[in-house]
Amino acid sequence: MPPQALSTAAAPVQRGDEIRRVPLQGAVNVRDMGGYRTYDGKETRYGQVYRADALSKLTDADVAALGRLGLAKVVDFRVAPEVQYDGPDRLPPGLVATSRPVTDNGLFARLLTAIGSADPVRQEEMLGGGRAEAFMRDVYRTFVTSPENRARFAETLRDLAHSDRRSPVLYHCTSGKDRTGWTSYVLLRALGVPSRTAEGDYLASNTYRAAHDARVRAGLKQSGLMQNPDLLIPLQEVRLDYLDAALERVEAEYGGLYGYLTRGLGLDHRALAGLRAALLSR
């Protein structure tokens, strides 16, 4: 793939670009990555790559619906405390999640500490005054600067390069928006999808998570744990300035996304060509 296909310049969203939600009761941000148009007129295949939030709360009907996707592999980016708190994935028989933890830079622990304190002063000190936003930008920078994180992302992209229509892959974290969002953005850009389209996929988490996240905030206020649950909004949402924080590190350390893919993630031309061959319509 030519490096110029990874330009960060925005391109118009094309009419054929779609976001395909997989409706489940126990997860709100599960999507098919198919239907996105590339610079050269190809399209990402439906039914081959899925992105999701945590699958630990799935109902029996959800598990059956997941089974109909024919998944061959599920990659779980959650760190151990997240899995211990929320529980392991509920998956169709014969399918076991591959644990591939990507650090959240302490985000989960920070949330539990702030909420668990039930102290509005402490919560303001931890999350107010732009501190939550600054923390999220730091989380995104570690997607680029941490060798361990880069290794996990690289393994996942290699999995996708070796997938086919008989072996769909799903990857997820807790909310399906940050670690999963970055993976999806990088994947789409590696396939030659315009940046504006990839940003649209990234930002769609705000739409799909909005009602659920609002219920969480309302519940915290009703329970008395938080007087001002809106402090959580910067942690619940995705924002382009979070994405930009990671992309700024990409530019500074690797000269752009192509350098991040090849030198940061160690994907050679064969691997990048494999991604396109596996995931794009011909």
C-alpha positions as CSV (number, residue, x, y, z in Angstrom):
1,M,0.0,0.0,0.0
2,P,1.4,3.4,-0.9
3,P,2.3,5.7,2.0
4,Q,0.2,8.5,0.5
5,A,-2.9,6.4,1.2
6,L,-2.3,7.0,4.9
7,S,-2.4,10.8,4.6
8,T,-4.2,12.3,7.6
9,A,-6.0,14.8,5.3
10,A,-9.7,14.5,5.6
11,A,-11.7,13.2,2.7
12,P,-15.5,13.4,2.1
13,V,-17.6,10.7,3.5
14,Q,-18.8,8.6,0.6
15,R,-22.4,7.6,0.2
16,G,-21.7,3.9,0.4
17,D,-20.0,4.1,3.8
18,E,-22.2,2.5,6.5
19,I,-21.9,1.5,10.1
20,R,-23.4,-1.9,10.8
21,R,-24.6,-2.4,14.4
22,V,-25.1,-5.9,15.8
23,P,-28.1,-5.5,18.2
24,L,-27.6,-7.3,21.5
25,Q,-29.2,-6.8,24.9
26,G,-26.0,-7.2,27.0
27,A,-23.7,-5.1,24.8
28,V,-24.4,-1.8,23.2
29,N,-21.4,-1.1,20.9
30,V,-21.1,-4.2,18.7
31,R,-20.5,-3.5,15.0
32,D,-19.6,-5.0,11.7
33,M,-16.6,-3.3,10.1
34,G,-17.9,-3.9,6.6
35,G,-19.1,-1.4,4.0
36,Y,-16.4,1.3,4.2
37,R,-15.1,2.5,0.8
38,T,-11.4,3.0,0.2
39,Y,-9.5,5.6,-1.8
40,D,-9.2,3.1,-4.7
41,G,-12.9,2.2,-4.9
42,K,-12.8,-1.1,-2.9
43,E,-15.0,-1.8,0.1
44,T,-14.3,-3.5,3.4
45,R,-16.1,-6.9,3.6
46,Y,-19.1,-7.5,5.7
47,G,-19.2,-10.4,8.1
48,Q,-15.4,-10.7,8.6
49,V,-14.3,-8.2,11.3
50,Y,-16.4,-7.0,14.3
51,R,-15.6,-4.5,17.0
52,A,-17.4,-4.6,20.4
53,D,-17.7,-3.6,24.0
54,A,-17.4,-6.2,26.8
55,L,-19.3,-9.4,26.2
56,S,-19.6,-10.5,29.8
57,K,-23.2,-9.4,30.2
58,L,-24.7,-11.2,27.2
59,T,-28.0,-12.9,27.5
60,D,-28.6,-16.4,26.2
61,A,-30.2,-14.9,23.1
62,D,-27.2,-12.7,22.6
63,V,-24.8,-15.7,22.8
64,A,-26.9,-17.4,20.2
65,A,-26.9,-14.3,18.0
66,L,-23.1,-14.1,18.4
67,G,-22.9,-17.8,17.4
68,R,-24.7,-17.0,14.1
69,L,-21.8,-14.7,13.2
70,G,-19.5,-17.8,12.8
71,L,-16.7,-16.2,14.8
72,A,-13.4,-18.0,14.7
73,K,-11.6,-15.7,17.2
74,V,-12.4,-13.2,19.9
75,V,-9.7,-10.9,21.2
76,D,-10.1,-9.3,24.6
77,F,-8.1,-6.1,25.2
78,R,-9.2,-5.7,28.8
79,V,-6.7,-5.8,31.6
80,A,-7.1,-8.3,34.5
81,P,-8.9,-5.9,37.0
82,E,-11.6,-5.2,34.3
83,V,-12.1,-8.9,33.7
84,Q,-12.3,-9.6,37.4
85,Y,-14.8,-6.8,38.0
86,D,-17.1,-7.4,35.0
87,G,-16.5,-11.1,34.4
88,P,-15.2,-13.1,31.4
89,D,-16.8,-13.0,28.0
90,R,-19.9,-15.1,27.5
91,L,-19.3,-16.8,24.1
92,P,-20.8,-19.5,22.0
93,P,-19.7,-23.1,22.7
94,G,-16.2,-23.9,21.5
95,L,-15.1,-20.3,21.4
96,V,-12.6,-19.0,24.1
97,A,-11.4,-15.4,24.2
98,T,-7.8,-14.6,23.5
99,S,-6.6,-12.3,26.3
100,R,-4.5,-9.6,24.8
101,P,-4.5,-6.8,27.5
102,V,-3.8,-3.3,26.4
103,T,-3.2,-1.0,29.3
104,D,-5.9,1.6,30.0
105,N,-3.2,3.7,31.8
106,G,-5.1,3.2,35.1
107,L,-8.4,4.5,33.8
108,F,-10.5,1.7,35.2
109,A,-8.9,2.0,38.6
110,R,-9.3,5.8,38.5
111,L,-13.0,5.4,37.8
112,L,-13.5,2.9,40.7
113,T,-11.6,5.1,43.1
114,A,-13.4,8.3,42.2
115,I,-16.9,6.7,42.3
116,G,-16.2,4.5,45.3
117,S,-15.1,7.5,47.4
118,A,-18.6,9.0,47.2
119,D,-16.9,12.2,48.0
120,P,-17.8,15.1,45.7
121,V,-14.7,17.1,46.6
122,R,-12.4,14.2,45.8
123,Q,-14.3,13.4,42.7
124,E,-13.9,17.0,41.5
125,E,-10.2,17.0,42.4
126,M,-9.7,13.7,40.4
127,L,-11.9,14.4,37.4
128,G,-12.9,18.1,37.2
129,G,-11.1,21.1,35.7
130,G,-10.1,19.4,32.5
131,R,-8.3,16.6,34.4
132,A,-10.5,13.8,33.0
133,E,-9.9,15.0,29.4
134,A,-6.1,15.3,30.0
135,F,-6.1,11.8,31.4
136,M,-7.8,10.4,28.3
137,R,-5.3,12.1,26.0
138,D,-2.5,10.4,28.0
139,V,-4.3,7.0,27.6
140,Y,-4.3,7.5,23.8
141,R,-0.7,8.5,23.8
142,T,0.2,5.1,25.3
143,F,-1.3,3.4,22.3
144,V,1.7,4.7,20.4
145,T,4.4,5.0,23.0
146,S,4.0,1.7,24.9
147,P,5.9,-1.3,23.3
148,E,3.5,-3.7,25.0
149,N,0.5,-2.0,23.6
150,R,2.0,-1.8,20.1
151,A,2.7,-5.5,20.3
152,R,-0.9,-6.3,21.2
153,F,-2.3,-4.2,18.3
154,A,0.2,-5.7,15.9
155,E,-0.8,-9.2,16.9
156,T,-4.4,-8.3,16.3
157,L,-3.8,-6.8,12.8
158,R,-1.8,-9.9,11.9
159,D,-4.8,-12.1,13.0
160,L,-7.0,-10.0,10.7
161,A,-4.5,-10.4,7.8
162,H,-4.9,-14.1,8.1
163,S,-8.7,-14.2,8.4
164,D,-11.1,-15.1,5.7
165,R,-14.9,-15.5,5.3
166,R,-14.8,-18.8,7.2
167,S,-12.9,-17.3,10.1
168,P,-14.3,-13.9,11.2
169,V,-12.6,-12.1,14.1
170,L,-14.1,-9.9,16.8
171,Y,-12.0,-7.7,19.1
172,H,-13.2,-5.7,22.1
173,C,-12.4,-3.8,25.3
174,T,-14.7,-2.7,28.1
175,S,-16.6,0.1,26.4
176,G,-15.6,-0.7,22.9
177,K,-14.5,2.9,22.3
178,D,-10.9,3.6,23.1
179,R,-8.6,0.6,22.7
180,T,-11.1,-0.9,20.3
181,G,-11.7,2.5,18.7
182,W,-8.0,3.0,18.1
183,T,-7.6,-0.5,16.6
184,S,-10.5,0.2,14.3
185,Y,-9.2,3.6,13.2
186,V,-5.7,2.2,12.4
187,L,-7.2,-0.8,10.6
188,L,-9.4,1.3,8.4
189,R,-6.6,3.7,7.6
190,A,-4.3,0.7,6.8
191,L,-6.9,-0.5,4.3
192,G,-7.0,2.9,2.6
193,V,-10.2,4.2,4.0
194,P,-10.2,8.0,4.1
195,S,-9.5,9.6,7.5
196,R,-12.9,11.3,7.7
197,T,-14.7,8.0,7.3
198,A,-12.5,6.3,9.8
199,E,-13.2,9.2,12.2
200,G,-16.9,8.6,11.7
201,D,-16.6,5.0,12.7
202,Y,-14.6,6.1,15.8
203,L,-17.1,8.8,16.8
204,A,-20.1,6.5,16.4
205,S,-19.4,5.0,19.8
206,N,-20.9,8.2,21.3
207,T,-24.2,7.5,19.5
208,Y,-24.4,3.8,20.4
209,R,-23.3,4.3,24.0
210,A,-25.2,7.5,24.8
211,A,-28.4,6.0,26.4
212,H,-26.4,3.4,28.4
213,D,-23.9,5.9,29.7
214,A,-26.7,8.3,30.6
215,R,-28.4,5.6,32.6
216,V,-25.1,4.9,34.4
217,R,-24.8,8.5,35.4
218,A,-28.4,8.7,36.6
219,G,-28.0,5.6,38.7
220,L,-24.8,7.0,40.3
221,K,-26.7,10.2,41.2
222,Q,-29.7,8.3,42.5
223,S,-27.6,6.1,44.7
224,G,-25.8,9.0,46.2
225,L,-22.4,7.9,45.0
226,M,-22.0,11.1,42.8
227,Q,-23.5,14.5,43.2
228,N,-22.2,15.5,39.8
229,P,-22.0,12.4,37.6
230,D,-21.4,14.6,34.5
231,L,-17.8,14.5,35.6
232,L,-17.7,11.1,34.0
233,I,-18.7,12.3,30.5
234,P,-15.2,13.0,29.3
235,L,-14.3,9.4,30.3
236,Q,-17.4,7.9,28.8
237,E,-17.1,9.7,25.4
238,V,-14.7,9.5,22.5
239,R,-13.5,12.8,21.2
240,L,-11.4,13.7,18.2
241,D,-8.9,15.5,20.4
242,Y,-8.2,12.1,22.1
243,L,-7.6,10.5,18.8
244,D,-5.5,13.5,17.8
245,A,-3.3,13.0,20.9
246,A,-2.4,9.6,19.6
247,L,-1.9,10.8,16.0
248,E,0.4,13.6,17.2
249,R,2.6,10.9,18.8
250,V,2.4,8.8,15.6
251,E,3.6,11.9,13.6
252,A,6.3,12.8,16.1
253,E,7.8,9.3,16.5
254,Y,7.1,7.6,13.2
255,G,6.4,10.4,10.7
256,G,2.8,9.3,10.1
257,L,0.6,6.2,10.2
258,Y,2.6,4.3,7.6
259,G,5.6,4.6,9.8
260,Y,3.6,3.5,12.8
261,L,2.3,0.5,11.0
262,T,5.7,-0.6,9.6
263,R,8.2,0.5,12.3
264,G,6.0,0.9,15.3
265,L,3.9,-2.3,14.8
266,G,6.4,-4.2,12.7
267,L,4.0,-4.9,9.8
268,D,5.9,-5.3,6.6
269,H,4.6,-4.9,3.0
270,R,3.5,-8.5,2.9
271,A,1.4,-8.1,6.1
272,L,-0.2,-4.9,4.9
273,A,-1.0,-6.5,1.5
274,G,-2.4,-9.4,3.4
275,L,-4.8,-7.1,5.3
276,R,-6.1,-5.7,2.0
277,A,-6.4,-9.1,0.4
278,A,-8.3,-10.5,3.3
279,L,-10.6,-7.6,4.2
280,L,-11.3,-5.8,1.0
281,S,-13.7,-6.7,-1.8
282,R,-12.0,-7.3,-5.1
